[in-house]
Amino acid sequence: KMDDDDDIPQLSSHTLAALQEFYLEQQQREGMKTSQGFNQYSIGSIEEDWQLSQFWYSDETASCLAKEAVLAAGKGGRIACISAPSVYQKLKEQDGDFSVCILEYDRRFSVYGEEFIFYDYNHPLDLPENLLPHSFDIVIADPPYLSEECLQKTAETIKYLTKGKILLCTGAVMEEQAAKHLGVKMCKFIPKHSRNLANEFRCYVNYASGLD
């Protein structure tokens, strides 16, 4: 009887070494994350998943948008971030009198506990009962795709959640649709991403913001 192991393809020692190195690096990275100095809210603590069309803002942009959100929400304000986790992470780094929720499709963000709400824009009003209509002072949204369908569905969620103020981040090509579905206008502020995107990206608001 032949050895059962014979038909298992053997990796070359070179490949094995490379693989081990890769796993080791990954473990070290994970280790750094869980060791004390790591801030679970820092941008990049959860890596971009391009298959989910995720692109994190640069640190500066995320800070700027977070600051704007806090000002717009006011004292004791409630802020909702829809598909904008890097703004959520920045908000969590700040001390302030406000609360924030993250509505996100990527379940990796469930590490943020009760503030995480699973969200699929294809089902814009499929939200937990404790998310009351018009209970957020400002909603910041960055729809994952540059399509009218995605914007229109995300817009339903935004309009359901906001008391009025909307801060939308999306491509410059969406200007007309953004006005049509949300009544928002483009700001002068140009948001930047940690990697350069091919599409020009802009911010849109429906209130007098500090982004002009």
Backbone as ProteinMPNN parsed JSONL, in Angstrom:
{"seq_chain_A": "KMDDDDDIPQLSSHTLAALQEFYLEQQQREGMKTSQGFNQYSIGSIEEDWQLSQFWYSDETASCLAKEAVLAAGKGGRIACISAPSVYQKLKEQDGDFSVCILEYDRRFSVYGEEFIFYDYNHPLDLPENLLPHSFDIVIADPPYLSEECLQKTAETIKYLTKGKILLCTGAVMEEQAAKHLGVKMCKFIPKHSRNLANEFRCYVNYASGLD", "coords_chain_A": {"N_chain_A": [[0.859, -1.192, 0.0], [0.511, 2.151, -0.924], [2.023, 5.149, 0.392], [-0.126, 7.419, 1.956], [0.522, 10.06, 1.902], [1.76, 10.619, -0.441], [0.41, 11.791, -2.632], [-0.051, 14.367, -1.922], [0.639, 17.637, -2.797], [3.898, 18.864, -2.491], [5.207, 21.754, -1.002], [7.793, 23.847, -2.177], [10.876, 24.351, -0.398], [11.61, 26.959, -0.447], [9.237, 28.385, -1.035], [7.804, 27.687, 1.221], [9.318, 28.914, 3.221], [8.931, 31.583, 2.516], [6.211, 31.807, 2.904], [6.017, 31.334, 5.636], [7.335, 33.546, 6.572], [5.615, 35.525, 5.738], [3.312, 34.939, 7.293], [4.371, 35.35, 9.791], [4.964, 38.068, 9.724], [2.389, 39.02, 9.488], [1.337, 38.188, 11.918], [2.867, 39.709, 13.624], [2.029, 42.239, 12.914], [-0.678, 42.092, 13.663], [-0.209, 41.629, 16.332], [0.949, 44.022, 17.124], [-1.267, 45.569, 16.886], [-2.899, 44.643, 18.918], [-1.39, 45.045, 21.107], [-0.554, 47.336, 23.756], [-0.051, 50.067, 22.91], [-1.569, 50.477, 20.718], [-4.106, 52.126, 18.899], [-7.366, 51.456, 18.598], [-9.086, 52.924, 17.127], [-7.691, 54.248, 15.208], [-7.112, 55.47, 11.898], [-6.9, 53.063, 9.385], [-6.533, 51.042, 11.104], [-8.287, 49.12, 10.636], [-7.972, 47.476, 7.706], [-8.237, 48.7, 4.315], [-10.735, 47.295, 2.209], [-10.776, 46.552, -0.932], [-12.563, 45.21, -2.49], [-14.935, 45.757, -1.398], [-15.18, 48.27, -2.174], [-13.779, 50.192, -0.635], [-12.196, 53.059, 0.543], [-10.024, 54.773, 2.442], [-10.082, 58.012, 3.994], [-7.539, 60.558, 3.906], [-5.602, 61.362, 6.793], [-5.782, 64.035, 7.473], [-8.058, 64.947, 6.045], [-10.059, 63.34, 7.203], [-9.946, 64.301, 9.812], [-10.73, 66.937, 9.442], [-13.358, 66.63, 8.471], [-14.494, 65.355, 10.648], [-14.275, 67.305, 12.595], [-15.932, 69.273, 11.523], [-18.358, 67.891, 11.651], [-18.78, 67.677, 14.414], [-19.05, 70.35, 15.15], [-21.305, 71.001, 13.637], [-23.184, 69.315, 14.74], [-23.457, 70.212, 17.305], [-23.687, 70.906, 20.9], [-23.9, 67.984, 22.851], [-24.748, 66.643, 20.68], [-25.918, 64.278, 18.147], [-24.351, 62.095, 15.929], [-24.353, 60.504, 12.814], [-22.546, 58.182, 10.937], [-22.497, 57.101, 7.743], [-21.273, 54.518, 5.951], [-18.791, 55.697, 6.217], [-16.31, 55.109, 7.659], [-13.731, 56.106, 8.343], [-14.136, 58.697, 9.175], [-15.735, 58.25, 11.372], [-13.869, 56.92, 13.009], [-12.047, 58.986, 13.499], [-13.71, 60.726, 14.915], [-14.038, 59.284, 17.233], [-11.597, 59.538, 18.359], [-11.642, 61.985, 19.41], [-12.326, 64.067, 22.222], [-15.406, 64.97, 23.414], [-18.659, 66.496, 23.686], [-20.683, 64.616, 22.433], [-22.438, 62.05, 20.582], [-21.995, 59.074, 18.607], [-22.733, 57.028, 15.765], [-21.94, 54.198, 13.699], [-22.821, 53.227, 10.552], [-22.497, 50.517, 8.601], [-21.441, 48.249, 6.061], [-19.427, 46.445, 6.225], [-18.574, 43.955, 8.307], [-16.356, 43.841, 9.927], [-16.144, 46.117, 11.333], [-17.687, 45.75, 13.494], [-16.285, 45.457, 15.764], [-16.489, 47.757, 17.124], [-18.59, 47.592, 18.778], [-21.68, 48.47, 20.325], [-22.112, 50.771, 18.926], [-21.867, 50.162, 16.319], [-23.718, 49.524, 13.419], [-25.081, 47.215, 11.316], [-25.255, 47.728, 7.859], [-26.798, 47.799, 4.754], [-26.908, 49.244, 1.713], [-28.707, 48.47, -0.195], [-30.967, 47.873, 1.12], [-32.343, 50.223, 2.323], [-33.921, 51.096, 4.51], [-33.876, 49.158, 6.331], [-33.356, 49.022, 9.291], [-32.225, 48.981, 12.729], [-34.726, 48.982, 15.341], [-34.249, 50.76, 17.39], [-33.041, 52.891, 16.222], [-34.194, 55.789, 15.813], [-36.438, 57.675, 13.699], [-35.235, 60.716, 12.286], [-33.344, 61.342, 14.309], [-30.776, 62.149, 14.46], [-28.404, 64.764, 14.618], [-26.684, 65.415, 12.599], [-25.927, 63.799, 9.544], [-23.36, 62.005, 8.111], [-22.325, 60.888, 5.043], [-20.918, 58.515, 2.789], [-21.447, 57.188, 0.066], [-20.82, 53.877, -1.146], [-20.536, 53.402, -3.9], [-20.22, 55.042, -7.097], [-22.882, 55.548, -8.283], [-26.121, 56.339, -9.501], [-28.164, 54.826, -8.443], [-27.087, 53.772, -6.069], [-26.632, 56.144, -4.67], [-29.228, 57.16, -4.49], [-30.527, 55.247, -2.912], [-29.0, 55.292, -0.574], [-29.585, 57.866, 0.104], [-32.212, 57.695, 0.984], [-31.879, 56.518, 3.476], [-30.339, 58.476, 4.732], [-32.136, 60.645, 4.784], [-34.07, 59.606, 6.4], [-32.777, 59.371, 8.851], [-31.684, 61.897, 9.56], [-32.055, 65.037, 11.329], [-31.965, 67.165, 9.799], [-29.474, 68.28, 8.879], [-27.009, 67.475, 6.458], [-24.084, 65.89, 5.355], [-22.461, 65.049, 2.623], [-20.212, 62.888, 0.996], [-18.854, 62.358, -2.066], [-18.285, 61.488, -5.536], [-17.27, 64.104, -7.864], [-18.713, 63.933, -10.161], [-21.228, 63.32, -9.373], [-22.705, 65.515, -8.796], [-25.17, 66.677, -9.775], [-27.047, 64.643, -9.252], [-26.804, 64.513, -6.495], [-27.841, 66.94, -5.703], [-30.405, 66.617, -6.613], [-31.448, 64.362, -5.179], [-30.885, 64.904, -2.517], [-30.749, 67.581, -2.058], [-28.329, 68.916, -1.68], [-25.372, 71.006, -1.812], [-22.256, 71.543, -3.529], [-19.181, 71.9, -1.715], [-16.309, 74.092, -1.153], [-14.185, 72.8, -0.005], [-11.834, 70.226, -0.55], [-11.896, 66.864, -0.329], [-9.39, 64.471, 0.566], [-7.869, 61.289, -0.141], [-6.229, 58.471, 1.43], [-4.996, 57.024, -0.466], [-4.498, 57.876, -3.862], [-7.404, 58.543, -5.677], [-8.968, 57.73, -8.779], [-11.2, 59.123, -9.543], [-12.48, 62.425, -9.274], [-13.103, 63.794, -6.135], [-15.617, 65.063, -3.944], [-17.18, 67.232, -1.404], [-20.473, 67.687, -0.149], [-23.048, 69.772, 1.093], [-26.044, 70.719, 2.984], [-26.349, 72.911, 4.512], [-25.112, 75.863, 6.262], [-21.862, 75.475, 6.295], [-18.544, 74.893, 7.688], [-16.919, 74.309, 5.621], [-16.422, 75.771, 3.421]], "CA_chain_A": [[0.0, 0.0, 0.0], [1.333, 3.365, -1.028], [1.851, 6.128, 1.46], [-1.185, 8.378, 1.645], [1.075, 11.405, 1.735], [2.441, 10.807, -1.726], [-0.261, 12.65, -3.619], [-0.183, 15.749, -1.44], [1.735, 18.397, -3.417], [4.834, 19.411, -1.508], [5.683, 23.105, -1.31], [9.255, 23.928, -2.145], [11.316, 24.939, 0.867], [11.652, 28.408, -0.673], [7.864, 28.86, -0.879], [7.455, 27.521, 2.628], [10.001, 29.965, 3.99], [8.26, 32.851, 2.194], [4.904, 31.763, 3.555], [6.212, 31.494, 7.081], [7.708, 34.943, 6.795], [4.381, 36.285, 5.553], [2.478, 34.735, 8.476], [5.046, 35.967, 10.92], [4.738, 39.521, 9.596], [0.983, 39.28, 9.791], [1.157, 38.038, 13.364], [3.478, 40.869, 14.277], [1.12, 43.374, 12.695], [-1.828, 41.89, 14.547], [0.309, 41.771, 17.689], [1.085, 45.461, 17.377], [-2.603, 46.127, 17.037], [-3.532, 44.312, 20.193], [-0.562, 45.501, 22.224], [-1.149, 48.511, 24.381], [0.047, 51.376, 22.27], [-2.377, 50.565, 19.505], [-5.397, 52.778, 19.046], [-8.274, 50.716, 17.71], [-9.865, 53.844, 16.305], [-6.905, 55.024, 14.256], [-7.401, 55.143, 10.5], [-5.994, 52.018, 8.933], [-6.525, 49.934, 12.065], [-8.956, 48.107, 9.829], [-7.415, 47.806, 6.391], [-9.195, 48.863, 3.227], [-11.09, 46.122, 1.42], [-11.176, 47.176, -2.203], [-13.721, 44.526, -3.073], [-16.108, 46.451, -0.862], [-15.028, 49.651, -2.63], [-13.412, 51.01, 0.528], [-11.0, 53.905, 0.426], [-10.027, 55.627, 3.627], [-9.627, 59.392, 3.824], [-6.273, 60.907, 4.541], [-5.781, 61.752, 8.182], [-6.17, 65.452, 7.496], [-9.445, 65.047, 5.591], [-10.922, 62.735, 8.223], [-9.993, 65.24, 10.947], [-11.499, 68.102, 9.023], [-14.771, 66.247, 8.399], [-14.939, 65.06, 12.012], [-14.423, 68.589, 13.275], [-17.135, 69.874, 10.955], [-19.518, 67.151, 12.158], [-18.963, 68.023, 15.827], [-19.586, 71.719, 15.173], [-22.658, 70.997, 13.073], [-24.084, 68.565, 15.637], [-23.693, 71.028, 18.498], [-23.477, 70.279, 22.211], [-24.757, 66.819, 23.082], [-25.289, 66.238, 19.38], [-25.788, 62.892, 17.685], [-23.767, 62.053, 14.584], [-24.369, 59.181, 12.175], [-21.629, 58.027, 9.804], [-22.935, 56.006, 6.87], [-20.188, 54.08, 5.052], [-17.67, 56.637, 6.343], [-15.665, 54.685, 8.905], [-12.555, 56.863, 8.785], [-14.632, 59.858, 9.932], [-16.139, 57.693, 12.673], [-12.663, 56.663, 13.809], [-11.534, 60.291, 13.946], [-14.616, 61.252, 15.939], [-13.808, 58.551, 18.471], [-10.337, 59.994, 18.945], [-11.847, 63.303, 20.013], [-13.17, 64.177, 23.404], [-16.388, 66.016, 23.161], [-19.996, 66.199, 24.153], [-21.495, 64.159, 21.309], [-22.415, 60.595, 20.432], [-21.833, 58.75, 17.183], [-22.993, 55.65, 15.312], [-21.369, 53.876, 12.391], [-23.641, 52.304, 9.761], [-21.448, 50.016, 7.703], [-21.68, 46.903, 5.527], [-18.28, 45.604, 6.566], [-18.782, 43.521, 9.697], [-15.143, 43.993, 10.738], [-16.325, 47.286, 12.192], [-18.483, 45.378, 14.667], [-15.414, 45.576, 16.949], [-16.843, 48.987, 17.836], [-19.659, 47.315, 19.734], [-23.064, 48.891, 20.116], [-22.199, 51.904, 17.989], [-21.854, 49.61, 14.963], [-25.004, 49.045, 12.912], [-24.887, 46.634, 9.994], [-26.02, 48.525, 6.901], [-26.678, 47.45, 3.338], [-27.67, 50.319, 1.053], [-29.79, 47.886, -0.996], [-32.147, 47.83, 1.995], [-32.025, 51.486, 3.015], [-34.666, 51.349, 5.757], [-33.782, 47.959, 7.153], [-32.517, 49.538, 10.383], [-32.742, 48.558, 14.043], [-35.849, 49.807, 15.831], [-33.81, 51.838, 18.289], [-32.592, 54.048, 15.427], [-35.448, 56.486, 15.565], [-36.378, 58.631, 12.583], [-34.84, 62.103, 12.563], [-32.762, 61.394, 15.652], [-29.373, 62.564, 14.381], [-28.238, 66.186, 14.286], [-26.05, 65.452, 11.271], [-25.567, 62.505, 8.961], [-22.258, 62.061, 7.147], [-22.419, 59.666, 4.242], [-20.005, 58.356, 1.664], [-21.961, 55.981, -0.587], [-19.666, 53.119, -1.638], [-20.371, 53.38, -5.368], [-20.62, 56.257, -7.818], [-23.994, 55.264, -9.186], [-27.313, 57.039, -9.025], [-28.935, 53.879, -7.635], [-26.475, 53.722, -4.744], [-26.876, 57.437, -4.025], [-30.664, 57.296, -4.219], [-30.888, 54.373, -1.786], [-28.352, 55.837, 0.631], [-30.313, 59.102, 0.408], [-33.396, 57.328, 1.78], [-31.408, 56.302, 4.849], [-29.905, 59.777, 5.259], [-33.319, 61.464, 5.061], [-34.775, 58.981, 7.526], [-32.046, 59.537, 10.111], [-31.252, 63.251, 9.936], [-33.004, 66.091, 11.704], [-31.887, 68.18, 8.743], [-28.144, 68.501, 8.303], [-26.42, 66.382, 5.682], [-22.753, 66.095, 4.785], [-22.285, 63.928, 1.698], [-18.939, 62.84, 0.288], [-18.952, 61.474, -3.228], [-17.562, 62.015, -6.695], [-17.715, 65.366, -8.466], [-19.671, 63.602, -11.231], [-22.555, 63.086, -8.794], [-23.226, 66.801, -8.31], [-26.594, 66.865, -10.097], [-27.855, 63.657, -8.517], [-26.764, 64.864, -5.071], [-28.797, 68.043, -5.545], [-31.748, 66.088, -6.888], [-31.93, 63.429, -4.158], [-30.664, 65.348, -1.135], [-30.742, 69.04, -1.95], [-27.034, 69.378, -1.152], [-24.516, 71.746, -2.765], [-20.816, 71.265, -3.406], [-18.358, 72.844, -0.932], [-14.969, 74.353, -1.7], [-13.26, 71.834, 0.588], [-11.567, 69.041, -1.375], [-11.453, 65.736, 0.499], [-8.299, 63.657, 0.006], [-7.821, 59.919, 0.364], [-4.857, 58.043, 1.74], [-4.445, 56.66, -1.785], [-5.164, 58.74, -4.829], [-8.465, 57.924, -6.453], [-9.039, 58.211, -10.156], [-12.315, 60.065, -9.668], [-12.414, 63.617, -8.424], [-13.995, 63.587, -5.007], [-16.041, 66.332, -3.356], [-18.122, 67.219, -0.286], [-21.714, 68.408, -0.418], [-23.823, 70.016, 2.318], [-27.315, 71.447, 2.818], [-26.421, 73.914, 5.591], [-23.947, 76.741, 6.214], [-20.816, 74.686, 6.953], [-17.215, 75.484, 7.725], [-16.11, 73.66, 4.58], [-16.292, 76.631, 2.232]], "C_chain_A": [[0.896, 1.243, 0.0], [1.057, 4.297, 0.142], [0.768, 7.122, 1.07], [-0.633, 9.767, 1.329], [1.587, 11.674, 0.33], [1.742, 11.772, -2.67], [-0.528, 14.061, -3.1], [0.967, 16.553, -2.043], [2.618, 19.013, -2.334], [5.237, 20.823, -1.929], [7.199, 23.095, -1.281], [9.67, 24.638, -0.862], [11.336, 26.466, 0.761], [10.254, 29.01, -0.43], [7.438, 28.791, 0.577], [8.048, 28.628, 3.484], [9.294, 31.299, 3.778], [6.912, 32.924, 2.908], [5.029, 32.005, 5.056], [6.52, 32.937, 7.427], [6.458, 35.828, 6.734], [3.5, 36.167, 6.805], [3.067, 35.419, 9.7], [4.796, 37.477, 10.918], [3.313, 39.867, 9.976], [0.724, 39.203, 11.289], [1.725, 39.241, 14.106], [2.583, 42.086, 14.134], [-0.082, 43.28, 13.621], [-1.409, 42.133, 15.998], [0.431, 43.228, 18.075], [-0.286, 46.063, 17.655], [-3.173, 45.847, 18.412], [-2.682, 44.774, 21.365], [-0.999, 46.91, 22.61], [-1.151, 49.786, 23.582], [-0.909, 51.547, 21.112], [-3.728, 51.213, 19.766], [-6.37, 52.136, 18.062], [-9.088, 51.642, 16.811], [-9.018, 54.533, 15.24], [-7.189, 54.538, 12.836], [-6.396, 54.108, 10.034], [-5.915, 50.87, 9.917], [-7.326, 48.782, 11.475], [-8.58, 48.441, 8.394], [-8.503, 47.899, 5.329], [-9.467, 47.532, 2.55], [-11.624, 46.643, 0.091], [-12.362, 46.482, -2.837], [-15.014, 45.134, -2.557], [-16.08, 47.927, -1.262], [-14.747, 50.583, -1.452], [-12.139, 51.79, 0.244], [-11.015, 54.864, 1.601], [-9.557, 57.038, 3.264], [-8.22, 59.542, 4.382], [-6.611, 61.392, 5.95], [-6.351, 63.168, 8.297], [-7.636, 65.632, 7.113], [-10.394, 64.497, 6.643], [-11.061, 63.669, 9.424], [-10.884, 66.423, 10.639], [-13.002, 67.786, 9.015], [-15.33, 65.954, 9.796], [-15.197, 66.354, 12.777], [-15.716, 69.287, 12.832], [-18.385, 69.212, 11.534], [-19.83, 67.545, 13.604], [-19.576, 69.419, 15.948], [-21.042, 71.738, 14.713], [-23.649, 70.319, 14.014], [-24.41, 69.365, 16.886], [-23.527, 70.226, 19.78], [-24.446, 69.12, 22.426], [-25.335, 66.242, 21.806], [-25.099, 64.763, 19.062], [-25.361, 62.891, 16.224], [-23.884, 60.635, 14.048], [-23.393, 59.198, 11.006], [-22.102, 56.831, 8.983], [-21.826, 55.716, 5.874], [-19.015, 55.061, 5.071], [-16.881, 56.321, 7.607], [-14.465, 55.526, 9.317], [-12.966, 58.146, 9.507], [-15.076, 59.397, 11.322], [-14.916, 57.496, 13.583], [-12.07, 57.961, 14.348], [-12.401, 60.878, 15.056], [-14.353, 60.581, 17.28], [-12.504, 58.955, 19.143], [-10.521, 61.307, 19.696], [-12.638, 63.188, 21.308], [-14.188, 65.247, 23.102], [-17.752, 65.56, 23.631], [-20.854, 65.838, 22.946], [-21.493, 62.637, 21.312], [-22.431, 60.273, 18.945], [-22.151, 57.283, 16.931], [-22.318, 55.451, 13.967], [-22.271, 52.846, 11.698], [-22.754, 51.81, 8.62], [-21.735, 48.568, 7.319], [-20.614, 45.917, 5.997], [-18.336, 45.225, 8.045], [-17.511, 43.579, 10.548], [-15.297, 45.164, 11.712], [-17.205, 46.978, 13.404], [-17.62, 45.362, 15.932], [-15.771, 46.833, 17.746], [-18.106, 48.825, 18.679], [-21.004, 47.9, 19.346], [-23.194, 50.053, 19.146], [-22.206, 51.438, 16.536], [-23.25, 49.113, 14.595], [-24.765, 48.491, 11.521], [-25.811, 47.343, 9.014], [-25.734, 48.088, 5.479], [-27.535, 48.45, 2.569], [-28.793, 49.768, 0.168], [-31.089, 47.778, -0.201], [-32.092, 49.047, 2.914], [-32.75, 51.694, 4.334], [-34.711, 50.113, 6.647], [-32.83, 48.275, 8.311], [-33.079, 49.065, 11.714], [-33.797, 49.529, 14.582], [-35.39, 50.95, 16.718], [-33.191, 53.016, 17.544], [-33.844, 54.815, 15.01], [-35.323, 57.448, 14.392], [-36.007, 60.024, 13.096], [-34.248, 62.256, 13.967], [-31.293, 61.802, 15.635], [-29.281, 64.019, 13.932], [-27.555, 66.362, 12.941], [-25.768, 64.018, 10.831], [-24.469, 62.745, 7.933], [-22.297, 60.779, 6.355], [-21.439, 59.7, 3.09], [-20.434, 57.073, 0.942], [-20.826, 55.216, -1.28], [-19.462, 53.168, -3.157], [-20.848, 54.686, -5.989], [-21.721, 55.89, -8.806], [-25.211, 55.961, -8.62], [-28.115, 56.121, -8.102], [-28.404, 53.845, -6.195], [-26.75, 55.014, -3.972], [-28.336, 57.56, -3.596], [-31.066, 56.464, -2.999], [-30.262, 54.871, -0.489], [-29.095, 57.098, 1.074], [-31.564, 58.812, 1.246], [-33.019, 57.17, 3.248], [-31.061, 57.634, 5.497], [-31.137, 60.592, 5.682], [-34.115, 60.915, 6.236], [-34.104, 59.345, 8.857], [-31.831, 60.986, 10.532], [-32.409, 64.143, 10.389], [-32.997, 67.166, 10.626], [-30.527, 68.245, 8.073], [-27.569, 67.249, 7.644], [-25.042, 66.788, 5.195], [-22.474, 64.853, 3.931], [-20.912, 64.017, 1.05], [-19.085, 61.859, -0.866], [-18.24, 62.138, -4.401], [-18.139, 63.323, -7.205], [-18.771, 65.104, -9.538], [-21.099, 63.441, -10.699], [-23.26, 64.382, -8.389], [-24.732, 66.961, -8.552], [-27.483, 65.917, -9.314], [-27.918, 63.981, -7.037], [-27.771, 65.985, -4.783], [-30.226, 67.513, -5.658], [-32.281, 65.249, -5.71], [-31.814, 63.956, -2.732], [-30.673, 66.86, -0.96], [-29.446, 69.589, -1.379], [-26.216, 70.058, -2.251], [-23.053, 71.465, -2.479], [-20.104, 72.339, -2.582], [-17.023, 73.067, -1.627], [-13.967, 73.306, -1.217], [-13.094, 70.591, -0.298], [-11.078, 67.897, -0.487], [-10.366, 64.924, -0.203], [-8.363, 62.262, 0.629], [-6.384, 59.517, 0.625], [-4.188, 57.458, 0.494], [-5.172, 57.517, -2.803], [-6.216, 57.977, -5.617], [-8.492, 58.531, -7.842], [-10.13, 59.279, -10.296], [-12.142, 61.259, -8.741], [-13.503, 63.517, -7.362], [-14.372, 64.921, -4.39], [-16.96, 66.126, -2.147], [-19.318, 68.087, -0.644], [-22.463, 68.605, 0.897], [-25.131, 70.739, 2.002], [-27.485, 72.488, 3.912], [-25.154, 74.769, 5.496], [-22.817, 76.071, 7.006], [-19.499, 75.451, 6.989], [-16.318, 74.95, 6.615], [-15.941, 74.52, 3.33], [-15.147, 77.615, 2.357]], "O_chain_A": [[1.851, 1.376, 0.764], [0.008, 4.238, 0.784], [0.765, 7.614, -0.059], [-1.241, 10.541, 0.589], [1.82, 12.824, -0.044], [2.397, 12.491, -3.424], [-1.169, 14.861, -3.782], [2.133, 16.214, -1.84], [2.121, 19.61, -1.378], [5.572, 21.053, -3.091], [7.811, 22.415, -0.457], [8.908, 25.429, -0.306], [11.109, 27.172, 1.743], [10.108, 30.005, 0.28], [6.8, 29.705, 1.1], [7.382, 29.201, 4.347], [9.08, 32.055, 4.725], [6.529, 33.965, 3.442], [4.268, 32.764, 5.656], [6.043, 33.477, 8.425], [6.268, 36.736, 7.544], [3.002, 37.171, 7.315], [2.353, 35.986, 10.527], [4.468, 38.079, 11.941], [3.049, 40.846, 10.674], [0.004, 40.022, 11.859], [1.147, 39.724, 15.079], [2.393, 42.858, 15.074], [-0.457, 44.251, 14.277], [-2.134, 42.746, 16.782], [0.075, 43.631, 19.182], [-0.454, 46.926, 18.516], [-3.842, 46.692, 19.005], [-3.175, 44.888, 22.487], [-1.723, 47.577, 21.872], [-2.143, 50.514, 23.572], [-1.047, 52.647, 20.578], [-4.408, 50.885, 20.738], [-6.215, 52.26, 16.847], [-9.707, 51.192, 15.846], [-9.543, 55.316, 14.448], [-7.467, 53.362, 12.606], [-5.194, 54.249, 10.256], [-5.311, 49.839, 9.624], [-7.075, 47.615, 11.777], [-8.834, 49.548, 7.919], [-9.55, 47.261, 5.432], [-8.554, 46.735, 2.338], [-12.759, 47.109, -0.004], [-13.089, 47.083, -3.629], [-16.058, 45.037, -3.201], [-16.86, 48.731, -0.751], [-15.39, 51.62, -1.294], [-11.144, 51.244, -0.231], [-11.93, 55.678, 1.731], [-8.749, 57.229, 2.355], [-7.775, 58.755, 5.218], [-7.743, 61.773, 6.247], [-7.252, 63.45, 9.088], [-8.37, 66.373, 7.767], [-11.416, 65.113, 6.945], [-12.147, 63.816, 9.986], [-11.686, 66.853, 11.468], [-13.813, 68.579, 9.494], [-16.484, 66.263, 10.091], [-16.185, 66.488, 13.499], [-16.475, 69.812, 13.646], [-19.355, 69.892, 11.867], [-20.991, 67.722, 13.973], [-20.493, 69.643, 16.738], [-21.893, 72.395, 15.313], [-24.816, 70.706, 14.077], [-25.49, 69.228, 17.46], [-23.261, 69.025, 19.749], [-25.651, 69.254, 22.213], [-26.283, 65.457, 21.835], [-24.237, 64.092, 19.63], [-25.934, 63.595, 15.393], [-23.554, 59.673, 14.743], [-23.41, 60.115, 10.185], [-22.108, 55.697, 9.462], [-21.48, 56.565, 5.052], [-18.329, 55.236, 4.064], [-16.788, 57.147, 8.515], [-14.192, 55.658, 10.51], [-12.226, 58.634, 10.361], [-14.822, 60.071, 12.32], [-14.932, 57.855, 14.76], [-11.646, 58.031, 15.502], [-11.891, 61.454, 16.017], [-14.432, 61.217, 18.331], [-12.321, 58.745, 20.342], [-9.682, 61.697, 20.508], [-13.5, 62.322, 21.459], [-13.849, 66.313, 22.588], [-17.966, 64.386, 23.933], [-21.657, 66.649, 22.486], [-20.656, 62.008, 21.96], [-22.831, 61.1, 18.126], [-21.88, 56.417, 17.762], [-22.143, 56.394, 13.195], [-22.459, 51.736, 12.197], [-22.315, 52.594, 7.779], [-22.206, 47.772, 8.132], [-20.868, 44.722, 6.144], [-18.165, 46.074, 8.92], [-17.576, 43.386, 11.762], [-14.668, 45.198, 12.77], [-17.437, 47.848, 14.243], [-18.144, 45.265, 17.041], [-15.397, 46.956, 18.913], [-18.627, 49.797, 19.226], [-21.415, 47.834, 18.188], [-24.272, 50.291, 18.602], [-22.512, 52.213, 15.63], [-23.882, 48.378, 15.355], [-24.298, 49.211, 10.638], [-26.995, 47.538, 9.291], [-24.581, 48.017, 5.052], [-28.751, 48.499, 2.753], [-29.721, 50.496, -0.182], [-32.168, 47.615, -0.769], [-31.833, 48.93, 4.112], [-32.243, 52.405, 5.202], [-35.492, 50.042, 7.595], [-31.67, 47.862, 8.317], [-34.272, 48.78, 11.821], [-33.758, 50.729, 14.312], [-36.05, 51.987, 16.797], [-32.852, 54.028, 18.157], [-34.463, 54.52, 13.988], [-34.243, 57.973, 14.12], [-36.41, 60.441, 14.182], [-34.602, 63.171, 14.71], [-30.636, 61.801, 16.676], [-29.97, 64.451, 13.008], [-27.808, 67.332, 12.226], [-25.421, 63.154, 11.635], [-24.609, 63.558, 7.02], [-22.301, 59.692, 6.932], [-21.164, 60.745, 2.5], [-19.864, 56.006, 1.171], [-19.971, 55.823, -1.925], [-18.344, 52.994, -3.64], [-21.753, 55.345, -5.477], [-21.512, 55.918, -10.019], [-25.324, 56.153, -7.41], [-28.677, 56.572, -7.104], [-29.173, 53.885, -5.235], [-27.059, 54.986, -2.781], [-28.638, 58.004, -2.488], [-31.845, 56.916, -2.159], [-30.904, 54.874, 0.562], [-29.219, 57.366, 2.269], [-31.926, 59.603, 2.117], [-33.733, 57.622, 4.143], [-31.426, 57.901, 6.642], [-31.182, 61.151, 6.778], [-34.754, 61.666, 6.974], [-34.778, 59.594, 9.857], [-31.797, 61.284, 11.726], [-33.543, 64.034, 9.924], [-33.915, 67.982, 10.55], [-30.432, 68.264, 6.845], [-27.63, 66.143, 8.18], [-24.852, 67.893, 4.685], [-22.278, 63.755, 4.453], [-20.494, 65.087, 0.607], [-19.397, 60.685, -0.668], [-17.666, 63.219, -4.265], [-19.318, 63.621, -7.017], [-19.624, 65.954, -9.794], [-22.058, 63.428, -11.471], [-24.292, 64.348, -7.718], [-25.476, 67.336, -7.645], [-28.522, 66.307, -8.781], [-28.941, 63.761, -6.389], [-28.457, 65.977, -3.761], [-31.121, 67.905, -4.909], [-33.429, 65.413, -5.298], [-32.544, 63.521, -1.842], [-30.612, 67.359, 0.164], [-29.45, 70.601, -0.678], [-26.34, 69.744, -3.435], [-22.663, 71.188, -1.345], [-20.381, 73.53, -2.725], [-16.652, 72.344, -2.551], [-13.02, 72.967, -1.926], [-14.074, 69.987, -0.735], [-9.97, 67.955, 0.047], [-10.418, 64.717, -1.416], [-8.836, 62.077, 1.75], [-5.445, 60.13, 0.117], [-2.961, 57.402, 0.411], [-6.344, 57.845, -2.617], [-5.95, 56.902, -6.156], [-8.097, 59.678, -8.054], [-9.99, 60.221, -11.075], [-11.719, 61.127, -7.593], [-14.658, 63.202, -7.651], [-13.538, 65.824, -4.317], [-17.449, 65.025, -1.894], [-19.191, 69.089, -1.348], [-22.505, 67.696, 1.726], [-25.31, 71.293, 0.918], [-28.602, 72.906, 4.217], [-24.234, 74.444, 4.745], [-22.816, 76.095, 8.237], [-19.367, 76.52, 6.392], [-15.1, 75.119, 6.662], [-15.397, 74.075, 2.319], [-14.909, 78.404, 1.442]]}, "name": "protein", "num_of_chains": 1, "seq": "KMDDDDDIPQLSSHTLAALQEFYLEQQQREGMKTSQGFNQYSIGSIEEDWQLSQFWYSDETASCLAKEAVLAAGKGGRIACISAPSVYQKLKEQDGDFSVCILEYDRRFSVYGEEFIFYDYNHPLDLPENLLPHSFDIVIADPPYLSEECLQKTAETIKYLTKGKILLCTGAVMEEQAAKHLGVKMCKFIPKHSRNLANEFRCYVNYASGLD"}
